[in-house]
Amino acid sequence: MAKTIGILTGGGDVPGLNPCIKQVVYRAIDAGYDVIGIRRGWGGLLHFNPSEPESFSKHFMPLDKQAVRTIDRTGGTVLHTSRTNPSKVKPNDTPDFLREAMDSEGEHQAKDFTPHVLKNLEDLGIEILVPIGGDDTLSYGERLHREGVEVVAIPKTMDNDVFGTDYCIGFSTAVTRSVQFIHQLRTSCGSHERIAVIELFGRNSGETSLISSYLAGVDRALISEVPFDPERLAKLVMQDKRSNPSNYAMVTISEGAHMIGGSIVETGEADAFGHRKLGGIGLIVGEELKRRTGEDIVYQQLAYLMRSGAPDAIDLMVSVNYANMAMDLIVDGASGRMCALRDGNYTHVPISLITSAVKQVDVDELYDSERYLPKIRRVIGKPMFLY
């Protein structure tokens, strides 16, 4: 009897997910496996109610070659996504049919529904899981591996911050989009002789902002790892503006950046992984620059534009190769592994690595903390994306 692989995508969407899904399915079918697509990340396994006839089609999608034949032509994920963490489900997020499992003493506390997830995997006959996600999504995959489930993980995040791999699906396209939009904004900033503040995604790691600003040649770049002084920034930006024949300046900023003595700008309730929504630090910085310089500001959040559309060639290449590697590992009987790129080579590492540390920019090597600029001189011996 053929083994069944469950595949899911969790967290934020990135370009390259659909090609990765397609390649896993094609390889799996050729190797004699069945494949079930799990909808909305770990949410599909949490919300599935075996006693409801319509529950399966709502939360799962049987996948064969015909079902995924054309999905690689678009971005996003046909399986949809969520930030559900079944090990920490808030009362308000608990499915109605599971509420009876909550005793009155714990009705106001987050609950671990991993036993329910394990039971659903068993009932569905899913023996192998291929989660595609960032450290949050994959950390729960690591939990299931410790519970005895066969798991082969694929890293994706436009922040490129999953520890254990030099590259995550989505990063190259995010940088490509950012560089394109930064250059396009130059025309308006130059026409109106303004200071542009461009806010990019990046919670804990400023790599997207660092590499985008490096490649786009912006005047100043603020990253998550280094608190900044708005007064010093204002002086530097005015120097940049005056030295530009077109009388404008460009500043990029990671959404997770913050001023010296300040805090990260967060809004709303924390998600299941403890993260509140980021965004707005660029607006605050723009207001500070206007107050300190008297100059008009162009504030632009690139946000979801960075992760929209089809993947570039690098993300297409990596997503397909990660899918092939995942299937190689599955066919070889390996589990508890994460596909990775290290020192320019495709490899795999223990999935437990993702929870062992946080991946951030090597500030001493790559960033000038006094001048708020990428500091990249000698690249001999460095990986393609510098660290």
C-alpha positions as CSV (number, residue, x, y, z in Angstrom):
1,M,0.0,0.0,0.0
2,A,1.4,3.4,-1.0
3,K,2.5,5.8,1.8
4,T,0.8,9.2,1.9
5,I,2.6,12.5,2.1
6,G,1.0,15.6,3.5
7,I,2.3,18.9,2.3
8,L,1.4,22.3,3.7
9,T,2.5,26.0,3.5
10,G,2.5,28.2,6.6
11,G,3.2,31.8,7.6
12,G,3.5,34.5,5.0
13,D,3.3,33.6,1.3
14,V,6.3,34.0,-0.9
15,P,7.0,33.5,-4.6
16,G,8.2,29.9,-5.2
17,L,5.7,28.0,-3.1
18,N,3.6,26.7,-5.9
19,P,6.6,25.4,-8.0
20,C,7.8,23.7,-4.8
21,I,4.5,22.0,-4.2
22,K,4.2,20.9,-7.9
23,Q,7.7,19.3,-7.9
24,V,7.1,17.4,-4.7
25,V,3.8,16.1,-6.1
26,Y,5.4,15.1,-9.4
27,R,8.3,13.3,-7.8
28,A,6.0,11.7,-5.2
29,I,3.6,10.3,-7.7
30,D,6.4,8.9,-9.9
31,A,7.8,7.2,-6.7
32,G,4.5,5.6,-5.9
33,Y,3.4,7.9,-3.0
34,D,-0.1,9.5,-2.6
35,V,-0.1,13.2,-1.7
36,I,-2.6,15.2,0.3
37,G,-2.4,19.0,0.3
38,I,-3.2,20.4,3.8
39,R,-5.0,23.7,3.5
40,R,-4.1,26.8,5.5
41,G,-0.9,25.5,7.1
42,W,-1.3,23.7,10.4
43,G,-4.8,25.1,10.6
44,G,-6.1,22.4,8.3
45,L,-5.0,19.7,10.8
46,L,-6.3,21.6,13.8
47,H,-9.8,22.4,12.3
48,F,-10.4,19.1,10.6
49,N,-13.4,17.3,12.2
50,P,-13.6,13.7,11.1
51,S,-17.3,13.5,12.1
52,E,-18.3,16.2,9.7
53,P,-18.8,15.0,6.1
54,E,-17.7,18.3,4.5
55,S,-14.7,18.8,6.7
56,F,-12.2,16.9,4.6
57,S,-12.8,19.0,1.4
58,K,-12.7,22.1,3.4
59,H,-9.3,21.4,4.9
60,F,-7.5,19.1,2.5
61,M,-6.9,18.7,-1.2
62,P,-5.8,15.4,-2.8
63,L,-3.0,16.2,-5.2
64,D,-1.9,14.5,-8.3
65,K,-0.1,15.7,-11.5
66,Q,-3.3,17.0,-13.1
67,A,-4.2,19.1,-10.0
68,V,-0.8,20.9,-9.9
69,R,0.0,20.9,-13.6
70,T,-0.1,24.7,-14.0
71,I,0.3,26.1,-10.5
72,D,4.0,26.9,-11.0
73,R,3.0,29.7,-13.3
74,T,1.8,32.0,-10.5
75,G,3.0,33.2,-7.1
76,G,1.4,32.6,-3.7
77,T,0.2,29.1,-2.6
78,V,-2.8,27.2,-3.8
79,L,-2.9,25.5,-0.4
80,H,-3.5,28.9,1.3
81,T,-1.7,29.7,4.5
82,S,-2.1,30.6,8.2
83,R,-0.1,31.3,11.3
84,T,-1.8,28.6,13.3
85,N,0.2,26.9,16.0
86,P,-1.7,23.9,17.3
87,S,0.4,23.7,20.4
88,K,-0.8,27.1,21.6
89,V,-4.4,27.7,20.5
90,K,-6.2,30.7,22.1
91,P,-9.8,30.1,23.4
92,N,-11.2,32.4,20.7
93,D,-9.4,30.4,18.0
94,T,-10.4,27.0,19.2
95,P,-12.7,25.1,16.8
96,D,-16.2,24.7,18.3
97,F,-16.1,20.9,18.2
98,L,-12.9,21.0,20.4
99,R,-14.2,23.3,23.0
100,E,-15.7,20.5,25.0
101,A,-12.1,19.2,25.5
102,M,-11.3,22.4,27.5
103,D,-12.0,22.2,31.2
104,S,-13.5,25.1,32.9
105,E,-10.2,25.9,34.8
106,G,-8.3,26.3,31.5
107,E,-11.0,27.9,29.4
108,H,-9.2,31.2,29.3
109,Q,-5.7,29.8,28.6
110,A,-4.1,28.7,25.4
111,K,-4.3,24.9,24.9
112,D,-2.1,22.3,23.2
113,F,-4.1,20.4,20.6
114,T,-1.2,18.3,19.3
115,P,-2.9,15.0,20.4
116,H,-5.8,16.0,18.1
117,V,-3.4,16.8,15.3
118,L,-1.7,13.4,15.7
119,K,-5.0,11.6,15.8
120,N,-6.1,13.3,12.5
121,L,-2.8,12.4,10.8
122,E,-3.4,8.8,11.9
123,D,-7.0,8.7,10.7
124,L,-6.1,10.3,7.4
125,G,-3.2,7.9,6.8
126,I,-0.7,10.7,6.5
127,E,2.7,9.1,7.4
128,I,5.1,11.8,6.1
129,L,4.8,15.6,6.4
130,V,6.5,18.2,4.2
131,P,5.9,21.6,5.8
132,I,7.1,24.6,3.8
133,G,7.6,27.6,6.0
134,G,9.7,29.9,8.2
135,D,11.0,29.1,11.7
136,D,7.5,29.4,13.3
137,T,5.9,26.9,10.9
138,L,8.9,24.6,11.0
139,S,9.2,24.7,14.7
140,Y,5.9,23.0,15.0
141,G,7.1,20.5,12.4
142,E,10.0,19.8,14.7
143,R,7.5,19.2,17.5
144,L,5.7,16.6,15.5
145,H,9.0,15.0,14.6
146,R,9.6,14.6,18.3
147,E,6.2,13.0,18.6
148,G,7.2,10.3,16.1
149,V,5.9,11.8,12.8
150,E,8.2,11.6,9.8
151,V,9.0,15.2,8.8
152,V,11.1,16.7,6.0
153,A,11.0,20.5,6.1
154,I,11.6,23.1,3.4
155,P,12.6,26.6,4.5
156,K,10.9,29.7,3.1
157,T,10.8,33.3,4.2
158,M,11.5,36.5,2.4
159,D,13.5,37.7,5.5
160,N,15.9,34.8,4.9
161,D,16.1,34.3,8.6
162,V,15.6,30.5,9.2
163,F,18.7,29.4,11.2
164,G,20.6,26.5,9.6
165,T,20.4,27.5,6.0
166,D,22.0,30.2,3.9
167,Y,18.9,30.6,1.8
168,C,15.1,30.4,2.1
169,I,12.6,30.4,-0.7
170,G,11.3,33.9,-1.4
171,F,14.3,36.0,-0.5
172,S,15.7,36.7,-3.9
173,T,12.3,37.7,-5.4
174,A,11.7,40.0,-2.4
175,V,15.1,41.7,-3.0
176,T,14.4,41.9,-6.7
177,R,11.0,43.6,-6.2
178,S,12.5,46.0,-3.6
179,V,15.3,47.1,-5.9
180,Q,12.9,47.7,-8.7
181,F,10.4,49.7,-6.6
182,I,13.2,51.8,-5.0
183,H,14.5,52.8,-8.4
184,Q,11.0,53.6,-9.6
185,L,10.5,55.9,-6.6
186,R,13.6,57.9,-7.6
187,T,11.6,59.7,-10.3
188,S,9.0,61.1,-8.0
189,C,11.5,61.9,-5.2
190,G,13.8,63.7,-7.7
191,S,10.9,65.5,-9.3
192,H,9.7,66.8,-6.0
193,E,13.1,67.1,-4.4
194,R,12.1,65.1,-1.3
195,I,13.4,62.6,1.1
196,A,12.1,59.1,0.5
197,V,11.6,56.7,3.4
198,I,10.9,53.1,2.1
199,E,9.8,50.5,4.6
200,L,10.6,46.9,3.9
201,F,9.6,43.7,5.7
202,G,12.0,42.3,8.2
203,R,11.1,41.5,11.9
204,N,14.3,40.1,13.5
205,S,16.6,40.2,10.5
206,G,17.5,43.3,8.4
207,E,19.0,41.2,5.6
208,T,16.3,42.2,3.1
209,S,16.8,45.9,3.8
210,L,20.6,45.5,3.8
211,I,20.9,43.7,0.5
212,S,18.2,45.7,-1.2
213,S,19.8,49.0,-0.2
214,Y,23.2,47.7,-1.2
215,L,22.0,46.7,-4.6
216,A,19.8,49.8,-5.2
217,G,22.5,52.2,-4.0
218,V,20.3,54.0,-1.5
219,D,21.8,56.8,0.7
220,R,21.0,55.2,4.1
221,A,19.7,51.9,5.4
222,L,18.2,51.2,8.8
223,I,18.1,47.5,9.9
224,S,16.4,45.6,12.6
225,E,19.7,44.7,14.4
226,V,21.0,48.2,15.0
227,P,19.0,50.9,16.9
228,F,19.4,54.3,15.2
229,D,19.7,58.0,16.3
230,P,17.1,60.1,14.4
231,E,19.2,63.3,14.9
232,R,22.3,61.7,13.4
233,L,20.1,60.2,10.6
234,A,18.7,63.6,9.8
235,K,22.1,65.2,9.5
236,L,23.4,62.4,7.2
237,V,20.3,62.4,5.0
238,M,20.6,66.2,4.5
239,Q,24.2,65.8,3.5
240,D,23.1,63.1,1.0
241,K,20.3,65.4,-0.4
242,R,22.6,68.4,-0.8
243,S,25.2,66.3,-2.6
244,N,22.7,64.9,-5.1
245,P,22.4,67.0,-8.2
246,S,18.7,66.2,-8.3
247,N,18.3,67.2,-4.6
248,Y,16.7,64.1,-3.1
249,A,17.7,61.3,-0.8
250,M,16.6,57.7,-0.2
251,V,16.4,55.8,3.1
252,T,15.3,52.2,3.5
253,I,14.2,50.8,6.9
254,S,13.3,47.3,8.1
255,E,9.9,47.1,9.8
256,G,11.6,45.7,12.9
257,A,14.0,48.7,13.2
258,H,13.7,51.0,16.2
259,M,15.3,54.2,17.5
260,I,17.9,54.2,20.3
261,G,15.9,53.9,23.5
262,G,12.7,53.1,21.6
263,S,10.9,50.0,20.8
264,I,9.6,48.1,17.8
265,V,6.3,49.4,16.4
266,E,3.7,46.7,16.9
267,T,-0.1,46.7,16.7
268,G,-2.9,44.3,17.4
269,E,-3.0,41.0,19.3
270,A,-0.1,38.5,19.1
271,D,-0.6,35.6,16.8
272,A,-0.2,32.0,17.8
273,F,3.6,32.3,17.7
274,G,3.6,35.4,19.9
275,H,4.2,37.9,17.1
276,R,2.2,41.1,16.8
277,K,1.8,42.9,13.5
278,L,4.7,45.1,12.5
279,G,4.6,48.2,10.4
280,G,4.7,52.0,10.7
281,I,8.2,52.7,11.8
282,G,8.9,54.2,8.3
283,L,6.0,56.7,8.9
284,I,7.4,57.7,12.3
285,V,10.9,58.1,10.9
286,G,9.5,60.2,8.0
287,E,7.8,62.5,10.5
288,E,11.0,62.8,12.6
289,L,13.0,63.7,9.5
290,K,10.5,66.3,8.4
291,R,10.4,67.8,11.9
292,R,14.2,67.9,12.1
293,T,15.0,69.0,8.5
294,G,11.9,70.9,7.3
295,E,12.0,68.8,4.1
296,D,9.0,67.1,2.6
297,I,8.9,63.3,2.8
298,V,7.8,60.5,0.5
299,Y,6.8,57.5,2.7
300,Q,6.3,54.2,1.0
301,Q,5.6,50.8,2.5
302,L,6.5,48.1,0.0
303,A,5.0,45.4,2.3
304,Y,3.1,42.7,0.3
305,L,4.4,44.0,-3.0
306,M,7.7,42.4,-2.0
307,R,6.1,38.9,-1.8
308,S,3.6,39.1,-4.6
309,G,3.8,37.7,-8.1
310,A,5.8,34.9,-9.7
311,P,9.2,33.9,-8.4
312,D,12.4,35.2,-10.1
313,A,14.9,32.6,-11.6
314,I,16.8,32.1,-8.3
315,D,13.6,31.3,-6.3
316,L,12.3,29.1,-9.0
317,M,15.6,27.2,-9.1
318,V,15.8,26.8,-5.3
319,S,12.2,25.9,-4.8
320,V,12.3,23.1,-7.3
321,N,15.7,21.8,-6.0
322,Y,14.5,21.9,-2.4
323,A,11.4,19.9,-3.5
324,N,13.6,17.3,-5.3
325,M,15.9,17.1,-2.2
326,A,12.9,16.6,0.1
327,M,11.7,13.7,-2.1
328,D,15.2,12.2,-2.2
329,L,15.3,12.2,1.6
330,I,11.8,10.7,1.8
331,V,12.6,7.9,-0.7
332,D,15.8,7.2,1.3
333,G,13.8,6.9,4.5
334,A,15.2,10.0,6.2
335,S,13.1,12.2,8.5
336,G,13.6,15.0,11.0
337,R,15.6,16.9,8.3
338,M,15.4,20.4,6.8
339,C,16.6,21.1,3.2
340,A,19.3,23.7,3.2
341,L,21.9,25.6,1.2
342,R,25.2,26.0,3.0
343,D,28.4,27.4,1.5
344,G,26.8,27.3,-1.9
345,N,25.9,23.7,-1.7
346,Y,22.6,21.9,-1.4
347,T,22.5,19.8,1.8
348,H,20.2,18.9,4.7
349,V,20.4,19.6,8.4
350,P,18.5,18.4,11.5
351,I,15.2,20.2,11.7
352,S,16.0,20.9,15.4
353,L,18.6,23.5,14.3
354,I,15.9,26.0,13.5
355,T,15.1,26.4,17.2
356,S,18.7,26.6,18.4
357,A,19.5,30.2,17.4
358,V,18.2,33.3,15.6
359,K,19.7,34.2,12.2
360,Q,20.6,37.9,11.9
361,V,22.8,40.2,9.9
362,D,26.5,40.0,10.8
363,V,26.7,43.7,11.7
364,D,30.4,43.9,12.3
365,E,31.2,42.4,8.9
366,L,28.5,44.0,6.7
367,Y,27.1,47.2,8.3
368,D,28.4,50.6,9.3
369,S,26.5,51.3,12.5
370,E,27.7,54.9,12.6
371,R,26.8,55.9,9.0
372,Y,23.8,53.6,8.6
373,L,25.1,52.0,5.5
374,P,26.0,48.6,4.1
375,K,29.7,48.0,4.6
376,I,30.6,45.5,2.0
377,R,34.2,45.6,0.7
378,R,35.8,42.2,0.4
379,V,33.5,39.5,-0.8
380,I,36.1,36.8,-1.5
381,G,35.1,33.7,0.3
382,K,31.6,34.9,1.1
383,P,28.4,33.1,0.0
384,M,26.3,34.5,-2.8
385,F,24.1,36.5,-0.4
386,L,27.1,37.5,1.8
387,Y,26.5,35.5,4.9
